[in-house]
């Protein structure tokens, strides 16, 4: 299966029970796509690669300011449930199937 770049990791943090959250996140697409689990390839800055499960689920951010638009409240949050920060250093590229990238781009 051909994979394309979804993102370049700008930051990351661990959440207990969720795994490694990587940033950037994305606006939720206007379609019925709700995400799911995907096999991703992580290309580290040193060129090494690893394959891991990537979860892409829509999350709601509880922002109290009524002026904040919906695309800031509903986000697609990429998480690696089985990885740690040292597994996905800043600057790593995350590759997934082209269909996932296309679905996410519809929101941008």
Secondary structure, 3 states (H helix, E strand, C coil): CCEEEEEECCEEEEECCCEEEEEEEEECCCCCCCEEEEEEEEECCCCCEEEEEEEEEEEECCCCCCCCCHHHHEEEEEEECCCCHHHCCCCCEEEEEHHHHHHHHCCC
